[in-house]
Amino acid sequence: MARRERSIVEYFAGHEGYRCGYCGSSDTNYSHGMWAHSMTVQDYQDLIDRGWRRSGKYCYKPTMNATCCPMYTIRCDALRFRLSKSHKKVLKRVNRYLITGEKPGGKGGADMMAEGPGGDSFVPGRKSDLTLSADDVKNDTTVTEKKTEPAQAKKKAKVDSASPAKNAGEKKKNAQTGGDGKSGSTTASSQGTQSDTGESQCRKARQLRLEKRMKKTGETLEEIKAKNKATSKEGKSLEDFLNEPEEVTNPAHRLEVRVIRTKPPSAASRSSFSQSHELFKKYQMTIHREGEHECTKEAFQGFLVDSPLEPNIPKEDEVGRLPEGYGSFHQHYLLDGKLIAVGVIDILPSSVSSVYLYYDPDYSFLSLGTYSALRELAFVRELQKIDPAVAYYYMGFYIHSCPKMRYKGQYFPSYLVCPEAYTWVPIERCVPKLNAAPYARLDDSGKVDPDGNVNLDQVLVLHDGEAMLYEVYRFVKKNTRDQKEVKEYAGFVGMTCARRMLLFRK
């Protein structure tokens, strides 16, 4: 019988205040953490729905009522997402560059989302000295569990909520001259020539798209114009904008986005590791002013390549499952074959979770943080056509007390998870409360978190290589005094996960 995949975690009860990357305070940021030796994608989905987040294999949950800058999990409903004016400006800027080669003028294109939604301020964590895997579990198929224990949670599309992260340090700038993307340092005549050339190429591109559509559908020009007029109120969709450069016969540049599995590392992941690391090093040293000794291959591997998520890859004949399955991936942005950005993402049972983005600072004018977020939103919508449950885009943490982090609320519709009821609340209903106080209960219904009602005896643990219920563990190890720690752990992860995941006990 095939062994059952299980999450194995090591909880760190003790924690001290550390420096906050948002307000700059030296010791007022608090969180609880655990080292994930392995984790199923369903367990991680359930954990991020309770405010957890990973950095490499370290998972952490902000202590919301104690930390200086409370961090609320935010997600966007990808299927209902609507482009804002600023989003359209970014897409037009990128498309103009890809089609005509025209760059925004001056220092234009500075990104209001320099690192995309998921790159939240790094939280210091502890690394385990142990190496554990599901192979270490004895008698895994006959684990001692009560018959009343709920079966492993089924994957659900949470259509009554809303959803789906990248980072801090982003500033909203509009350095375009008059919004036309032309450099203020050029002469009037050269500006005119550049503009005329760009407009001519765009007109040619529109004409080619028109002819292509007429040939494909058999529609007349009048019929196409009538349809366009009927739908003009809605405007172009996200996909319309993203596909525009691909419809041009000879664009100035070609941008390709490749999805590469990082666990287990695919051939593409292994062959591109050095190139990807060099890009990461350039980004960290330029944007975050880190020293070269802080951007080693080991640091890069531990931070953005290593992942606790066990790959969930479908069988060849499996219907309604994503071709690449679920787990941890990198999205490589290749401009004319050159790697200019890497988006780190997790594909989960009901969402795509944004982890981090790093890019070549030489291409900051393309607003790659915002652009990659829009690409990832479109990616969720693409996956949803195959697996209807994948409907949300998780953007990491929303920190209302930090003005530069509020941009995540501009992705409509977005929702925050209530830190007490663990329900999803529209962000527009949360803002008045967060204006009044950094920490607030967001759900007004009075609902109590049902998953927080801890039954200590039902918590699953791993002791001496064997999976067992905590009540059995207490019988085996009669002198144990860790009830308080185990109860705290179960309350934070929720009983659904506490009954499934294996908590390491010495």
C-alpha positions as CSV (number, residue, x, y, z in Angstrom):
1,M,0.0,0.0,0.0
2,A,1.3,3.5,-0.9
3,R,2.3,5.6,2.0
4,R,0.2,8.5,2.9
5,E,1.7,12.0,2.6
6,R,1.7,13.9,5.8
7,S,2.9,17.3,6.9
8,I,5.6,17.2,9.6
9,V,6.2,20.4,11.5
10,E,8.3,21.5,14.5
11,Y,6.7,24.3,16.5
12,F,8.8,27.0,18.2
13,A,6.9,28.2,21.3
14,G,9.3,30.7,22.6
15,H,9.7,34.0,20.7
16,E,11.0,37.5,21.3
17,G,10.3,40.8,19.7
18,Y,12.4,41.6,16.6
19,R,12.9,44.5,14.2
20,C,9.9,45.5,12.2
21,G,10.5,46.1,8.5
22,Y,7.5,48.4,8.2
23,C,7.7,50.9,11.1
24,G,11.4,50.4,11.8
25,S,11.0,49.6,15.5
26,S,13.8,47.5,16.9
27,D,11.9,44.9,19.0
28,T,8.1,45.3,18.7
29,N,7.4,42.8,15.9
30,Y,6.0,39.5,17.2
31,S,5.1,36.2,15.5
32,H,4.8,32.5,16.2
33,G,6.7,30.1,14.0
34,M,7.3,26.5,13.0
35,W,9.8,24.7,10.8
36,A,8.0,22.7,8.1
37,H,10.0,19.6,7.3
38,S,7.3,18.6,4.8
39,M,3.8,19.9,4.1
40,T,0.9,19.0,1.9
41,V,-0.6,21.7,-0.4
42,Q,-4.0,21.3,1.4
43,D,-2.5,21.8,4.8
44,Y,-0.7,25.0,3.6
45,Q,-3.9,26.2,2.0
46,D,-5.7,25.8,5.3
47,L,-2.8,27.5,7.2
48,I,-2.7,30.6,5.0
49,D,-6.4,30.9,5.5
50,R,-5.6,31.2,9.2
51,G,-3.0,33.9,8.7
52,W,0.2,31.8,8.3
53,R,2.8,32.4,5.6
54,R,6.1,30.7,4.6
55,S,9.6,32.0,4.0
56,G,11.5,29.1,2.6
57,K,10.6,26.2,4.9
58,Y,9.9,28.5,7.9
59,C,6.3,29.2,8.5
60,Y,5.2,32.1,10.7
61,K,2.0,33.7,12.0
62,P,2.0,37.3,13.3
63,T,0.9,37.7,16.9
64,M,-1.8,40.1,15.7
65,N,-2.9,41.6,19.1
66,A,0.7,42.2,20.2
67,T,2.8,43.1,17.1
68,C,3.4,46.7,16.2
69,C,2.2,46.4,12.6
70,P,-0.6,43.8,12.4
71,M,-0.4,41.8,9.2
72,Y,-3.8,40.7,7.7
73,T,-3.8,38.0,5.1
74,I,-5.3,39.4,1.9
75,R,-6.6,37.7,-1.2
76,C,-8.2,38.9,-4.4
77,D,-11.1,37.2,-6.2
78,A,-9.4,36.6,-9.5
79,L,-12.5,35.8,-11.5
80,R,-14.2,39.0,-10.6
81,F,-11.0,41.2,-10.7
82,R,-11.4,44.6,-12.4
83,L,-8.6,46.6,-13.8
84,S,-8.0,50.1,-12.3
85,K,-6.7,53.1,-14.3
86,S,-3.2,52.6,-12.8
87,H,-3.2,49.0,-13.8
88,K,-4.1,49.9,-17.3
89,K,-1.4,52.5,-17.5
90,V,1.2,49.9,-16.5
91,L,-0.1,47.4,-19.1
92,K,-0.1,50.1,-21.8
93,R,3.4,51.1,-20.8
94,V,4.7,47.5,-21.1
95,N,2.9,46.9,-24.4
96,R,4.2,50.1,-25.9
97,Y,7.7,49.0,-25.1
98,L,7.2,45.5,-26.4
99,I,5.5,46.6,-29.6
100,T,7.5,49.8,-30.5
101,G,10.6,49.6,-28.2
102,E,9.6,53.0,-26.7
103,K,10.7,53.5,-23.1
104,P,8.9,55.7,-20.5
105,G,10.8,59.0,-20.2
106,G,13.1,60.2,-17.4
107,K,12.9,58.0,-14.3
108,G,9.4,57.0,-15.3
109,G,7.8,53.7,-14.6
110,A,8.8,53.5,-10.9
111,D,6.7,50.8,-9.5
112,M,4.0,51.3,-6.9
113,M,4.5,47.5,-6.4
114,A,8.2,47.2,-6.7
115,E,8.3,43.7,-5.6
116,G,4.8,42.5,-6.3
117,P,2.3,41.5,-3.7
118,G,4.0,38.6,-2.0
119,G,7.4,39.9,-1.0
120,D,6.5,40.9,2.6
121,S,9.2,42.1,5.0
122,F,11.4,39.1,6.0
123,V,10.6,37.6,9.4
124,P,13.5,36.0,11.2
125,G,13.0,32.4,11.9
126,R,14.7,29.4,13.5
127,K,16.0,26.5,11.5
128,S,15.6,23.0,12.7
129,D,18.6,20.8,13.2
130,L,16.5,17.8,12.3
131,T,15.8,16.2,8.9
132,L,12.4,14.6,8.8
133,S,10.2,13.3,6.0
134,A,7.1,11.1,5.6
135,D,9.5,8.2,5.2
136,D,10.4,8.5,8.9
137,V,6.8,7.7,10.0
138,K,6.4,4.1,11.2
139,N,3.2,2.3,10.3
140,D,1.9,5.3,8.6
141,T,-1.1,3.5,7.1
142,T,-2.2,2.2,10.5
143,V,-1.6,5.4,12.5
144,T,-3.3,5.4,15.9
145,E,-6.3,7.7,15.4
146,K,-9.8,7.7,16.8
147,K,-12.6,6.7,14.5
148,T,-14.3,10.0,15.2
149,E,-11.4,12.0,13.7
150,P,-12.6,13.9,10.6
151,A,-11.3,12.7,7.3
152,Q,-8.7,14.8,5.5
153,A,-10.4,18.1,4.4
154,K,-11.7,18.0,0.9
155,K,-10.7,20.7,-1.6
156,K,-13.4,23.3,-1.8
157,A,-14.0,26.4,-4.0
158,K,-15.0,29.1,-1.5
159,V,-17.2,31.1,-3.7
160,D,-18.9,33.0,-0.9
161,S,-15.6,34.5,0.2
162,A,-12.9,36.1,-1.8
163,S,-9.4,35.9,-2.2
164,P,-5.8,35.7,-3.2
165,A,0.7,38.2,-2.2
166,K,4.2,40.3,-2.9
167,N,6.0,43.2,-0.9
168,A,7.0,46.0,1.1
169,G,9.2,48.9,0.1
170,E,7.0,49.8,-2.8
171,K,6.4,53.5,-3.6
172,K,3.7,54.8,-5.9
173,K,5.4,57.2,-8.4
174,N,4.3,58.6,-11.7
175,A,7.5,60.0,-13.3
176,Q,6.0,60.0,-16.8
177,T,6.1,63.4,-18.4
178,G,2.5,64.4,-18.9
179,G,1.7,60.6,-18.9
180,D,2.8,60.2,-22.4
181,G,6.0,58.1,-21.6
182,K,8.3,60.5,-23.5
183,S,11.6,61.7,-22.0
184,G,11.7,65.4,-21.0
185,S,15.4,65.5,-22.2
186,T,14.7,64.9,-25.8
187,T,14.0,67.8,-28.3
188,A,10.5,68.6,-29.5
189,S,11.3,67.3,-33.0
190,S,12.7,64.0,-31.8
191,Q,9.7,63.6,-29.4
192,G,7.4,64.1,-32.4
193,T,9.2,61.6,-34.6
194,Q,9.3,59.0,-31.8
195,S,5.6,59.5,-31.1
196,D,4.6,59.4,-34.7
197,T,6.5,56.2,-35.2
198,G,4.9,54.6,-32.1
199,E,1.4,55.6,-33.2
200,S,2.0,54.3,-36.7
201,Q,3.1,50.9,-35.4
202,C,0.1,50.8,-33.0
203,R,-2.3,51.6,-35.9
204,K,-0.6,48.9,-38.0
205,A,-1.0,46.4,-35.1
206,R,-4.7,47.2,-34.8
207,Q,-5.2,46.8,-38.5
208,L,-3.5,43.4,-38.4
209,R,-5.6,42.2,-35.5
210,L,-8.7,43.3,-37.4
211,E,-7.7,41.4,-40.5
212,K,-6.8,38.4,-38.4
213,R,-10.2,38.4,-36.7
214,M,-12.1,38.8,-40.0
215,K,-10.2,35.9,-41.5
216,K,-10.8,33.7,-38.5
217,T,-14.5,34.5,-37.8
218,G,-15.7,35.4,-41.3
219,E,-17.2,38.6,-39.9
220,T,-17.3,41.8,-41.9
221,L,-15.7,45.0,-40.8
222,E,-19.1,46.5,-40.0
223,E,-20.1,43.5,-37.9
224,I,-16.8,43.7,-35.9
225,K,-17.3,47.5,-35.4
226,A,-20.8,46.9,-34.2
227,K,-19.7,44.3,-31.6
228,N,-16.9,46.4,-30.4
229,K,-19.3,49.3,-29.9
230,A,-21.7,47.1,-28.0
231,T,-18.9,46.0,-25.6
232,S,-17.0,49.3,-25.4
233,K,-18.6,50.2,-22.0
234,E,-16.9,47.2,-20.4
235,G,-13.5,47.9,-22.0
236,K,-10.7,45.5,-22.6
237,S,-10.1,42.6,-20.3
238,L,-6.9,41.8,-18.5
239,E,-6.2,39.1,-21.0
240,D,-6.9,41.5,-23.9
241,F,-4.1,43.7,-22.7
242,L,-1.7,40.9,-22.0
243,N,-2.2,39.3,-25.4
244,E,-1.9,42.5,-27.4
245,P,1.9,42.3,-28.1
246,E,1.5,38.7,-29.3
247,E,-0.9,39.8,-32.1
248,V,1.7,42.1,-33.7
249,T,3.6,40.6,-36.6
250,N,7.1,42.1,-35.8
251,P,7.1,43.5,-32.3
252,A,10.3,45.3,-31.1
253,H,10.6,42.8,-28.2
254,R,9.2,39.5,-27.2
255,L,8.3,38.6,-23.6
256,E,7.8,35.0,-22.6
257,V,6.7,33.7,-19.2
258,R,7.7,30.1,-18.4
259,V,6.4,28.2,-15.4
260,I,9.2,26.1,-13.8
261,R,8.7,23.6,-11.0
262,T,11.2,24.0,-8.2
263,K,10.3,21.0,-6.0
264,P,11.3,18.5,-7.0
265,P,13.6,20.7,-9.2
266,S,12.9,20.3,-12.9
267,A,15.6,20.1,-15.5
268,A,14.8,23.8,-16.3
269,S,15.1,24.8,-12.7
270,R,18.5,23.1,-12.3
271,S,19.9,24.5,-15.5
272,S,18.8,28.1,-14.8
273,F,19.8,28.1,-11.1
274,S,23.1,30.1,-11.5
275,Q,21.4,32.6,-13.9
276,S,18.5,33.0,-11.5
277,H,20.8,33.5,-8.5
278,E,22.8,36.2,-10.3
279,L,19.6,38.1,-11.0
280,F,18.6,37.7,-7.3
281,K,21.9,39.0,-6.2
282,K,21.8,42.0,-8.5
283,Y,18.3,42.8,-7.3
284,Q,19.0,42.4,-3.6
285,M,22.2,44.5,-3.7
286,T,20.7,47.2,-5.8
287,I,17.1,47.5,-4.4
288,H,17.7,46.4,-0.8
289,R,21.3,47.5,-0.4
290,E,22.4,44.1,0.8
291,G,26.0,43.1,0.8
292,E,27.3,40.4,-1.5
293,H,27.9,38.1,1.5
294,E,24.1,38.2,2.2
295,C,23.2,37.1,-1.3
296,T,25.0,33.8,-1.5
297,K,23.7,30.8,-3.4
298,E,23.0,29.1,-0.1
299,A,20.9,32.1,1.1
300,F,19.1,32.2,-2.2
301,Q,18.4,28.4,-2.1
302,G,17.0,28.6,1.5
303,F,14.9,31.7,0.9
304,L,13.3,31.3,-2.5
305,V,14.1,27.8,-3.9
306,D,13.6,25.5,-0.9
307,S,10.0,24.7,-0.1
308,P,8.2,22.4,2.3
309,L,5.4,21.8,-0.1
310,E,5.1,18.2,-1.3
311,P,4.4,18.2,-5.1
312,N,0.9,17.0,-6.0
313,I,1.3,15.9,-9.6
314,P,-1.7,14.4,-11.4
315,K,-1.6,11.1,-13.3
316,E,-1.7,11.2,-17.0
317,D,-5.4,10.1,-17.2
318,E,-6.6,12.3,-14.4
319,V,-9.3,14.8,-15.5
320,G,-9.9,18.2,-14.1
321,R,-6.4,18.5,-12.6
322,L,-3.7,21.0,-13.5
323,P,-1.1,19.6,-16.0
324,E,1.8,20.6,-13.8
325,G,0.0,19.8,-10.6
326,Y,0.2,21.8,-7.3
327,G,3.3,22.9,-5.3
328,S,6.1,25.4,-5.6
329,F,7.1,27.1,-8.9
330,H,9.1,29.9,-10.3
331,Q,7.8,32.0,-13.2
332,H,10.7,33.2,-15.5
333,Y,10.1,36.4,-17.4
334,L,12.3,36.2,-20.5
335,L,12.7,39.4,-22.7
336,D,14.1,38.4,-26.0
337,G,15.5,35.3,-24.3
338,K,17.1,37.2,-21.4
339,L,15.9,36.5,-17.9
340,I,14.7,39.8,-16.4
341,A,12.4,38.8,-13.6
342,V,11.4,35.8,-11.5
343,G,8.1,35.4,-9.7
344,V,8.1,32.8,-6.9
345,I,4.6,31.3,-6.4
346,D,2.8,28.4,-4.8
347,I,-0.1,26.7,-6.6
348,L,-2.5,25.5,-4.0
349,P,-5.9,23.6,-4.1
350,S,-7.9,26.9,-4.3
351,S,-5.4,29.6,-5.1
352,V,-2.1,30.9,-6.3
353,S,-0.1,32.3,-3.5
354,S,2.5,34.9,-4.4
355,V,5.7,34.5,-2.5
356,Y,8.3,37.0,-3.9
357,L,9.4,38.7,-7.0
358,Y,12.9,39.8,-8.0
359,Y,13.9,41.5,-11.2
360,D,16.7,43.2,-13.1
361,P,16.8,46.8,-11.8
362,D,17.7,48.0,-15.3
363,Y,14.1,47.2,-16.3
364,S,12.4,49.1,-13.4
365,F,10.8,51.4,-16.0
366,L,8.5,48.5,-16.9
367,S,6.8,48.5,-13.4
368,L,7.5,44.7,-13.1
369,G,6.0,44.4,-9.6
370,T,2.6,45.5,-10.8
371,Y,2.9,43.8,-14.2
372,S,3.9,40.5,-12.6
373,A,0.9,40.7,-10.2
374,L,-1.5,41.2,-13.1
375,R,0.2,38.3,-14.9
376,E,-0.3,36.1,-11.9
377,L,-4.0,37.1,-11.6
378,A,-4.4,36.1,-15.3
379,F,-2.6,32.8,-14.4
380,V,-5.2,32.1,-11.7
381,R,-8.0,32.6,-14.2
382,E,-6.2,30.3,-16.7
383,L,-5.9,27.6,-14.1
384,Q,-9.5,28.0,-13.1
385,K,-10.6,26.9,-16.5
386,I,-9.0,23.5,-15.8
387,D,-9.7,23.2,-12.0
388,P,-12.7,25.4,-11.0
389,A,-11.6,25.3,-7.3
390,V,-8.5,27.5,-8.1
391,A,-10.2,30.9,-8.0
392,Y,-8.2,33.2,-5.7
393,Y,-4.9,35.2,-5.7
394,Y,-3.2,35.5,-2.3
395,M,-1.1,38.6,-2.0
396,G,0.6,38.0,1.3
397,F,-0.1,40.5,4.1
398,Y,-1.9,43.8,4.1
399,I,-0.5,46.2,6.7
400,H,-2.9,49.2,7.0
401,S,-0.7,50.9,9.6
402,C,2.0,51.1,6.9
403,P,0.8,53.5,4.2
404,K,3.2,52.1,1.6
405,M,1.6,48.7,2.0
406,R,-2.0,49.8,1.4
407,Y,-1.6,49.4,-2.4
408,K,-2.7,45.8,-2.1
409,G,-6.2,47.0,-1.4
410,Q,-6.4,48.5,-4.9
411,Y,-6.9,45.1,-6.4
412,F,-10.6,44.8,-6.5
413,P,-12.4,42.9,-5.1
414,S,-10.0,42.1,-2.2
415,Y,-10.8,40.6,1.2
416,L,-9.0,40.4,4.6
417,V,-9.2,37.4,6.9
418,C,-10.6,38.3,10.4
419,P,-7.9,37.4,13.0
420,E,-10.6,36.1,15.4
421,A,-13.4,34.5,13.4
422,Y,-11.1,33.5,10.4
423,T,-13.8,34.6,7.9
424,W,-13.2,36.7,4.8
425,V,-14.4,40.3,5.0
426,P,-14.4,42.8,2.0
427,I,-11.6,45.3,2.5
428,E,-13.9,48.3,2.1
429,R,-15.7,47.2,5.3
430,C,-12.3,46.7,7.1
431,V,-10.8,50.1,6.4
432,P,-12.9,52.2,8.8
433,K,-12.0,49.8,11.6
434,L,-8.3,49.8,10.8
435,N,-8.3,53.6,10.5
436,A,-9.5,53.6,14.2
437,A,-7.0,51.0,15.4
438,P,-4.2,48.9,13.9
439,Y,-5.6,45.7,15.3
440,A,-9.3,45.0,15.0
441,R,-11.8,42.2,14.8
442,L,-13.1,42.5,11.2
443,D,-16.1,40.2,11.4
444,D,-19.2,41.8,12.9
445,S,-21.3,38.7,12.9
446,G,-20.1,37.6,16.3
447,K,-19.0,34.3,14.8
448,V,-16.6,32.2,16.9
449,D,-13.7,30.3,15.2
450,P,-14.9,26.7,15.3
451,D,-11.5,25.4,14.4
452,G,-10.0,27.0,17.4
453,N,-11.8,24.8,19.9
454,V,-8.8,22.6,20.8
455,N,-9.2,19.0,21.8
456,L,-5.7,18.2,23.0
457,D,-6.1,14.5,22.8
458,Q,-6.9,14.6,19.1
459,V,-3.7,16.5,18.1
460,L,-1.5,14.2,16.0
461,V,2.2,14.0,16.9
462,L,5.3,12.3,15.7
463,H,7.4,10.6,18.5
464,D,10.3,8.2,18.0
465,G,9.4,7.9,14.3
466,E,5.8,6.9,15.0
467,A,2.6,8.8,14.4
468,M,0.2,8.8,17.3
469,L,-2.5,10.9,19.0
470,Y,-1.3,13.2,21.8
471,E,-3.3,11.2,24.4
472,V,-1.3,8.1,23.4
473,Y,1.9,10.1,23.5
474,R,1.2,11.3,27.0
475,F,0.6,7.7,28.0
476,V,4.0,6.7,26.4
477,K,5.9,9.6,27.8
478,K,4.3,10.0,31.3
479,N,6.5,12.8,32.5
480,T,5.8,15.2,29.6
481,R,5.0,18.8,30.5
482,D,4.3,20.2,27.1
483,Q,0.5,20.5,27.2
484,K,0.5,24.3,27.2
485,E,2.8,24.4,24.1
486,V,0.8,21.8,22.2
487,K,-2.5,23.5,23.0
488,E,-1.0,26.8,21.8
489,Y,0.2,25.2,18.5
490,A,-3.2,23.5,17.9
491,G,-5.1,26.8,18.5
492,F,-2.9,28.7,16.0
493,V,-3.0,26.0,13.2
494,G,-6.6,25.1,13.9
495,M,-7.9,21.6,14.8
496,T,-8.4,20.7,11.1
497,C,-4.7,20.8,10.6
498,A,-3.8,19.7,14.1
499,R,-5.6,16.4,13.4
500,R,-3.7,15.9,10.1
501,M,-0.2,17.3,10.5
502,L,2.4,15.5,12.6
503,L,3.8,17.7,15.4
504,F,7.4,16.5,16.2
505,R,7.9,15.6,19.8
506,K,11.2,14.5,21.2
